[in-house]
C-alpha cells in the first residue's frame, strides 16, 4: 500500500515538472511570435516621442534610433 502512495507521489511530481517545462517552452514560442508581429517600438512611435520632446526628427535620426534599438534584440 505504501509503495503505491510513493509511486503516485513520484509520478505526480514528474508529470508536474514535464507539464511546467512544456508549458514554458510553448508560451515562450507564442510570445516570440507575438513580438515579431507586434513590435514594441516602430518608426511612428519614435517620431511622435521626439515631437513630444519638442524636436522635429529627420529620417536619418529615426533610422539611427531604430537601428540601435534593433541591435539589442
Secondary structure as the mmCIF struct_conf table of DSSP 4:
data_model
#
loop_
_struct_conf.conf_type_id
_struct_conf.id
_struct_conf.beg_label_comp_id
_struct_conf.beg_label_asym_id
_struct_conf.beg_label_seq_id
_struct_conf.end_label_comp_id
_struct_conf.end_label_asym_id
_struct_conf.end_label_seq_id
HELX_RH_AL_P HELX_RH_AL_P1 UNK A 2 UNK A 37
BEND BEND1 UNK A 38 UNK A 38
BEND BEND2 UNK A 40 UNK A 40
HELX_RH_AL_P HELX_RH_AL_P2 UNK A 43 UNK A 52
TURN_TY1_P TURN_TY1_P1 UNK A 53 UNK A 54
HELX_RH_AL_P HELX_RH_AL_P3 UNK A 59 UNK A 71
TURN_TY1_P TURN_TY1_P2 UNK A 72 UNK A 72
#
